Amino acid sequence: MPSATAWALLAAPSARTSTIKRRPKRRWQGQRSLRFSACLLACDPLSSKLPPVDAQRCVGLATDSGIIWGMPDSAALDRTPDLADLEARDIGWELNPLLDGAESPDVLLDDADRIADELSELRGSVATMEAEELVQTMDRLARVNELVSRAGNFVMLKFSGNTMDPQIGAAMQAVTERSTAIGTKLIFFELEWAAASDAHVESVLADERLERSRHYLLNLRRNRPHLLSEEAETILAEKSVSGVGAWTRLYSEEMSALTVELPDDDGNLQNLPFEAGLSALGNADRSKRAAAQQAVTDALRPGLRTRAFIFNTLLLDKSVDDRLRSYPTWVSSRNLDNEASDASVDALIEAVVGRYDIPQRWYKVKAEALGLDRLDDYDRMATVADSTAKIGWEEARSIVQTAYRSFSPRTGRGHRHVLRQPMDRCTYQGRQARRRLLRLHRAPAPSLCVPQLDRRAPRRADASLMNSDTRPRVPCP
């Protein structure tokens, strides 16, 4: 999950400030100045490449510019958006472009199923394929991936907008089952390619036409020691729909149903989405933060045993998978996916643990900025700004677009394209969920489409299980 400084980077990349001296532009800063972000990220011990800035200056900078609330400059404090803009009324994703003109996800899956059947005829020949045939095969596999991804993302985003709608849930389940069935037809490709001789692989991948697929194909072979037989891989893929996928979806639905009771400006209790309680933990009023903390705690208490059971079940599933695949440690599968060695990750963990004094110092500075002797847990996300303001949809969109454009003109163009797509009307619950799903769309890479072999590492429940890991179990890297 992004740190507070990372969110600040997205919120205000070019904010004006007088608390630090301006520095010469650096190449990595792009076309627009990222000096403000550099100061913020300098508070992060992992940002070793950025100019060193004293942590207290960063806190003072946050105080002056109000970055906790995503304020680009002090003038924003004087602007109050109208209610419709503040609530982003009638704003929601128009998802039909994902279907690429098809009437339904089933049409896309029909095409993917047909291509998968054709590719199945290649069984037994993958390990000896020459470059030209492999290029054609990878193009067809990429097409399967695109079709399945479009269908899966369409129903997944629909489900994210309203997890309580049984029809949407049924549609997503149907797409998940069909996608898994398509993926199991292609398991042989990964296994046969992994079994190919090193000499043949080196010769084939030297062909420039495979440059787009080379990295992915090489990574497949890195998993050779942990692959099972085709029969075993097929069973695991098929069972994932009723196993880890089902448990993850249940957790997502449980969390989506949570609400908190918070008082409005007149003191009347109102039932709000769970995220509203988390957001209130950043309120400038300490009593309101304490009330929000209690409301969040009260909301989490019912169903706690059920959610804990789900999490423990997923951890057990992960441990069984690691044992079957002979991973040396619980984090080895994740490291392999990240192309990092176990030794490098262990060194990183030791470095972080060895500098726990950095966050401790940060908390002391934060307490001083808030005028407190010691922080309570509900003070950690408190704003240190003198003033706060509410930001509406239009201004928020402008801030985020500027952040993407400052980081990279290419990401800026992609983000602008997404926000220029037609918007449809949606429910309040859908708006809340879809605003959290604001992402820069990236087209599927031309890569192999096979069932994702479960190589996940256990992570915090609130960071991993709340993610909608309900997509069809055929994602490609």
C-alpha positions in Angstrom: 0.0 0.0 0.0 1.4 3.4 -0.9 2.9 5.4 2.0 1.5 8.8 3.0 4.4 10.5 1.1 3.6 8.4 -2.0 0.0 9.7 -1.9 1.3 13.2 -1.4 3.4 12.7 -4.6 0.3 11.9 -6.5 -1.7 14.7 -4.9 0.6 17.6 -5.3 3.7 17.2 -7.6 4.2 20.8 -8.4 3.0 22.6 -5.2 4.6 25.9 -4.4 6.4 26.4 -1.2 8.9 28.7 0.4 10.1 26.4 3.1 13.0 24.9 1.1 15.4 26.4 -1.3 14.8 25.7 -5.0 17.2 23.2 -6.5 18.4 22.9 -10.1 16.2 20.6 -12.2 17.4 17.1 -12.5 16.8 14.7 -15.4 14.5 12.4 -13.4 12.2 15.3 -12.6 10.7 15.3 -16.1 9.2 18.3 -17.8 7.6 19.8 -14.7 9.2 20.4 -11.4 9.1 17.6 -8.8 11.0 19.5 -6.1 8.0 19.4 -3.9 7.7 15.7 -4.2 11.4 15.2 -3.7 11.2 16.9 -0.3 8.3 14.7 0.7 9.9 11.5 -0.4 13.1 12.5 1.4 11.2 11.7 4.6 11.2 8.1 3.4 14.3 6.2 4.3 14.0 4.2 1.1 14.3 7.3 -1.1 18.1 7.2 -1.2 18.4 8.7 -4.7 16.6 11.9 -3.8 18.2 15.0 -2.3 18.4 14.8 1.5 16.0 17.0 3.3 15.5 17.3 7.0 12.4 15.5 8.2 11.2 18.5 10.2 11.3 20.6 7.1 9.1 18.1 5.4 6.5 18.3 8.2 6.7 22.1 8.1 6.2 21.9 4.3 3.2 19.7 4.9 1.9 22.3 7.3 2.2 25.1 4.9 0.8 23.5 1.8 -1.7 21.1 3.3 -0.5 18.1 1.3 -2.2 15.6 3.6 -5.4 16.7 1.9 -3.8 16.9 -1.6 -3.7 20.7 -1.7 -1.6 22.0 -4.6 -1.3 25.5 -3.1 -2.8 27.7 -0.4 -5.2 29.3 -2.8 -7.1 26.1 -3.0 -8.2 26.6 0.6 -10.4 29.5 -0.5 -12.3 27.4 -3.1 -15.4 25.5 -2.1 -16.8 23.1 -4.8 -20.5 22.8 -5.2 -22.3 19.8 -3.8 -22.7 18.0 -7.1 -19.0 18.3 -7.9 -18.0 17.4 -4.3 -20.0 14.2 -4.4 -19.0 13.4 -8.0 -22.6 12.9 -8.9 -23.3 10.9 -12.0 -19.6 10.0 -12.3 -18.8 6.4 -13.0 -16.9 4.3 -15.5 -18.4 3.5 -18.9 -17.2 -0.1 -19.1 -18.5 -1.1 -22.5 -15.3 -0.1 -24.3 -13.7 -3.1 -22.6 -15.9 -5.4 -24.6 -14.4 -3.9 -27.8 -17.8 -3.9 -29.6 -18.9 -7.3 -28.4 -22.4 -7.7 -27.0 -21.3 -9.4 -23.9 -18.2 -11.0 -22.2 -19.4 -14.4 -23.5 -18.7 -13.3 -27.0 -15.1 -12.5 -26.1 -14.7 -15.8 -24.3 -16.1 -17.7 -27.2 -13.3 -16.3 -29.4 -10.7 -17.1 -26.7 -12.0 -20.6 -26.4 -11.8 -21.2 -30.1 -8.2 -20.0 -30.3 -7.3 -22.0 -27.2 -8.6 -25.2 -28.9 -6.5 -24.4 -32.0 -3.4 -23.9 -29.9 -4.0 -27.2 -28.1 -3.0 -28.9 -31.3 0.6 -27.7 -30.6 0.9 -30.1 -27.7 4.1 -32.0 -27.8 5.9 -29.6 -30.2 6.6 -26.5 -28.0 10.0 -27.6 -26.8 11.3 -27.8 -30.4 9.5 -24.9 -32.0 11.6 -22.7 -34.3 11.4 -18.9 -34.1 8.8 -18.3 -36.8 6.3 -20.7 -35.3 7.0 -19.5 -31.8 6.3 -15.9 -32.9 3.0 -16.9 -34.4 2.1 -18.9 -31.3 2.9 -16.0 -29.0 0.7 -13.7 -31.0 -2.2 -16.0 -30.7 -1.6 -16.5 -27.0 -1.5 -12.8 -26.6 -4.9 -12.6 -28.3 -6.3 -15.1 -25.9 -5.0 -13.1 -23.0 -6.5 -9.9 -24.3 -9.9 -11.4 -24.9 -10.0 -13.1 -21.4 -8.6 -10.0 -19.7 -11.3 -7.8 -21.3 -14.1 -10.1 -20.3 -12.7 -10.6 -16.8 -12.0 -6.9 -16.1 -15.5 -6.0 -17.4 -17.2 -8.2 -14.9 -14.7 -7.6 -12.1 -15.2 -3.8 -12.3 -19.0 -4.3 -12.4 -18.7 -6.4 -9.2 -16.4 -3.9 -7.6 -19.1 -1.3 -8.2 -21.7 -3.3 -6.4 -20.7 -6.5 -4.6 -24.2 -7.0 -3.2 -25.9 -7.4 -6.6 -26.5 -11.2 -7.0 -26.8 -11.0 -10.8 -23.4 -9.2 -11.1 -21.9 -11.8 -8.8 -23.3 -14.6 -10.8 -22.0 -13.1 -14.0 -18.5 -12.7 -12.6 -18.5 -16.3 -11.3 -19.5 -17.6 -14.8 -16.7 -15.6 -16.4 -14.3 -16.9 -13.8 -15.2 -20.5 -14.5 -15.0 -20.1 -18.3 -11.7 -18.3 -18.1 -10.2 -21.0 -15.9 -11.4 -23.7 -18.3 -9.8 -21.8 -21.2 -6.6 -21.4 -19.3 -6.3 -25.1 -18.4 -6.2 -25.9 -22.1 -2.9 -24.0 -22.3 -1.1 -25.3 -19.3 1.0 -27.6 -21.5 2.7 -24.6 -23.2 4.4 -23.4 -20.0 5.4 -26.9 -19.0 6.8 -27.9 -22.4 8.6 -24.6 -22.8 10.2 -24.9 -19.4 11.4 -28.4 -20.3 13.1 -27.2 -23.6 16.9 -27.5 -23.7 18.9 -24.4 -22.9 20.7 -24.5 -26.2 17.5 -24.5 -28.2 16.0 -21.7 -26.1 19.1 -19.5 -26.5 19.1 -20.1 -30.3 15.4 -19.4 -30.7 15.2 -16.3 -28.5 18.1 -14.7 -30.4 15.6 -14.0 -33.2 14.7 -10.3 -33.0 11.0 -11.0 -33.8 10.7 -12.5 -30.3 12.0 -9.5 -28.5 8.6 -8.6 -27.1 8.2 -12.0 -25.6 11.8 -12.8 -24.7 11.7 -11.6 -21.1 8.4 -13.4 -20.3 9.6 -16.6 -21.9 12.9 -16.5 -20.0 10.9 -15.9 -16.7 8.8 -19.0 -17.4 12.0 -21.1 -17.3 13.0 -19.7 -13.9 10.0 -21.5 -12.4 11.1 -24.9 -13.7 12.1 -26.3 -10.2 8.6 -25.5 -8.9 6.4 -26.7 -11.6 4.3 -29.8 -11.2 2.9 -32.3 -13.7 0.3 -31.2 -16.1 -2.3 -33.2 -14.3 -1.5 -31.6 -11.0 -1.3 -28.1 -12.4 -4.7 -28.6 -14.0 -6.3 -29.8 -10.7 -4.8 -26.8 -8.9 -6.1 -24.4 -11.5 -9.6 -25.9 -11.5 -9.8 -26.1 -7.7 -8.7 -22.4 -7.4 -12.2 -21.3 -8.5 -13.9 -23.0 -5.5 -10.8 -22.6 -3.3 -8.7 -19.5 -2.9 -10.7 -17.5 -5.4 -14.0 -18.2 -3.5 -12.5 -17.4 -0.1 -11.0 -14.1 -1.4 -14.3 -13.1 -3.0 -16.1 -13.8 0.3 -13.6 -11.6 2.2 -14.2 -8.9 -0.4 -17.9 -9.1 0.0 -17.6 -9.1 3.8 -15.5 -6.0 3.8 -17.7 -4.2 1.3 -20.7 -4.6 3.5 -19.1 -2.8 6.5 -20.4 0.6 7.4 -19.6 3.1 10.2 -21.7 5.4 12.3 -20.4 9.0 12.4 -22.0 12.2 13.5 -22.7 14.9 10.9 -22.1 18.6 11.5 -25.3 18.8 13.6 -24.3 15.8 15.7 -26.8 13.4 14.2 -25.4 9.9 13.6 -25.3 8.8 10.0 -24.5 5.5 8.4 -21.5 5.8 6.0 -19.3 3.6 4.0 -16.4 2.1 5.9 -13.9 4.2 3.9 -15.5 7.3 5.3 -14.5 6.2 8.8 -10.9 5.6 7.7 -10.8 9.0 6.0 -12.0 10.7 9.2 -8.9 9.5 10.9 -7.1 12.4 9.1 -9.4 15.1 10.6 -7.7 18.1 12.1 -10.1 17.8 15.2 -8.6 15.3 17.6 -11.9 14.5 19.2 -13.3 13.7 15.8 -10.4 11.4 15.1 -11.0 9.6 18.3 -14.6 9.2 17.5 -13.7 7.9 14.0 -11.3 5.3 15.5 -14.1 4.0 17.8 -16.5 3.9 14.9 -14.1 1.9 12.8 -13.4 -0.5 15.7 -17.1 -1.0 16.3 -17.7 -1.6 12.6 -14.9 -4.3 12.4 -16.0 -6.2 15.5 -19.0 -8.1 14.0 -17.8 -10.8 11.7 -14.2 -10.6 13.0 -13.9 -14.4 13.6 -15.3 -15.1 10.1 -12.7 -12.7 8.4 -9.9 -14.2 10.6 -10.9 -17.7 9.5 -10.9 -16.7 5.9 -7.4 -15.2 6.3 -6.0 -18.2 8.1 -7.5 -20.5 5.5 -5.7 -18.5 2.7 -2.5 -18.7 4.6 -2.9 -22.5 4.9 -3.6 -22.7 1.2 -0.4 -20.7 0.6 1.7 -23.0 2.8 0.4 -26.1 1.1 1.2 -24.7 -2.3 4.7 -23.8 -1.2 5.3 -27.3 0.2 4.0 -29.0 -3.0 6.2 -26.7 -5.2 9.3 -27.0 -2.9 9.8 -23.4 -2.2 12.5 -22.9 0.4 10.7 -20.1 2.3 7.3 -18.6 2.5 8.5 -15.5 0.6 10.5 -17.3 -2.1 7.5 -17.5 -4.6 6.9 -13.8 -4.3 10.6 -13.1 -4.8 10.7 -15.2 -7.9 7.8 -13.3 -9.4 9.5 -10.1 -8.5 12.8 -11.3 -10.1 14.6 -10.8 -6.8 16.8 -13.3 -4.9 15.9 -14.4 -1.4 19.3 -13.0 -0.2 18.5 -9.5 -1.6 15.1 -9.4 0.1 16.6 -10.7 3.4 19.2 -7.9 3.2 16.4 -5.4 2.6 14.4 -6.7 5.6 17.5 -6.5 7.8 18.2 -2.9 6.7 14.7 -1.8 7.4 14.5 -3.6 10.8 17.9 -2.1 11.7 16.6 1.4 11.2 13.4 1.4 13.2 14.7 4.6 14.7 13.7 6.5 11.5 9.9 6.0 11.9 10.2 6.5 15.6 11.8 9.9 14.9 9.1 10.7 12.4 6.4 10.0 15.0 8.2 12.3 17.4 8.3 15.1 14.8 4.6 14.5 14.0 3.7 14.8 17.7 5.6 18.1 17.9 3.8 19.4 14.8 0.4 18.5 16.4 1.4 20.0 19.8 1.2 16.6 21.6 3.6 15.0 24.0 2.8 11.5 22.5 0.8 10.3 19.6 -2.2 8.0 20.1 -2.9 5.5 17.3 -5.7 7.7 15.9 -3.2 10.6 15.5 -1.0 8.9 13.0 -2.9 10.0 9.9 -3.9 13.4 11.3 -3.4 16.4 9.1 -0.8 18.9 10.2 -2.2 21.6 8.0 -3.5 24.8 9.6 -6.5 24.7 7.3 -8.3 22.1 5.3 -10.6 22.2 2.3 -12.9 19.9 0.5 -11.8 19.1 -3.1 -14.4 18.3 -5.8 -14.2 16.0 -8.7 -12.9 18.5 -11.3 -10.1 19.8 -9.1 -9.1 16.3 -8.0 -9.0 15.2 -11.6 -6.8 18.2 -12.4 -4.4 17.4 -9.5 -4.0 13.8 -10.4 -3.6 14.5 -14.2 -0.9 17.0 -13.3 0.9 14.4 -11.2 0.9 11.8 -13.9 2.0 14.4 -16.5 4.8 15.6 -14.3 6.0 12.1 -13.8 5.9 11.2 -17.4 4.3 12.7 -20.5 3.4 9.2 -21.7 1.5 8.3 -18.5 -0.1 11.7 -18.6 -1.5 11.0 -22.0 -2.7 7.6 -21.0 -4.4 8.9 -17.9 -6.1 11.7 -19.8 -7.4 9.2 -22.3 -9.0 7.2 -19.5 -10.7 10.2 -18.0 -12.0 11.3 -21.4 -13.9 8.1 -21.8 -17.7 8.5 -21.5 -19.1 8.3 -18.0 -22.3 6.6 -17.0 -24.7 7.1 -14.1 -24.2 4.7 -11.2 -25.3 4.1 -7.7 -23.7 5.8 -4.7 -22.0 2.5 -3.7 -20.8 2.1 -7.3 -19.3 5.7 -7.3 -17.5 5.1 -4.1 -15.9 1.8 -5.4 -15.1 3.1 -8.9 -13.4 6.2 -7.6 -11.1 3.9 -5.7 -10.5 2.0 -8.9 -9.0 5.0 -10.7 -6.1 3.5 -12.5 -4.0 4.2 -15.5 -5.1 1.6 -18.1 -2.4 -0.5 -19.6 -3.0 -2.6 -22.6 -2.4 -6.3 -22.2 1.2 -7.3 -23.1 1.7 -10.0 -25.7 2.5 -12.8 -23.4 1.5 -16.4 -22.6 -1.9 -16.9 -21.1 -1.9 -19.9 -18.7 -3.6 -20.3 -15.3 -1.8 -18.3 -12.7 0.1 -20.8 -10.6 -0.5 -19.9 -7.0 2.8 -18.3 -6.0 1.5 -15.7 -3.6 3.1 -14.8 -0.3 1.1 -14.2 2.8 0.5 -10.5 3.4 -1.6 -8.4 5.7 -5.3 -9.1 5.5 -6.2 -5.5 4.9 -3.7 -5.0 2.2 -4.0 -8.2 0.2 -7.4 -9.8 0.9 -9.3 -6.6 0.4 -8.0 -6.4 -3.1 -10.5 -7.8 -5.6 -8.6 -10.9 -6.4 -11.7 -12.3 -8.1 -10.5 -11.9 -11.7 -10.4 -15.0 -13.8 -7.5 -17.2 -12.8 -5.8 -16.7 -16.1 -3.8 -13.5 -15.7 -0.6 -13.1 -17.6 2.4 -11.1 -16.4 
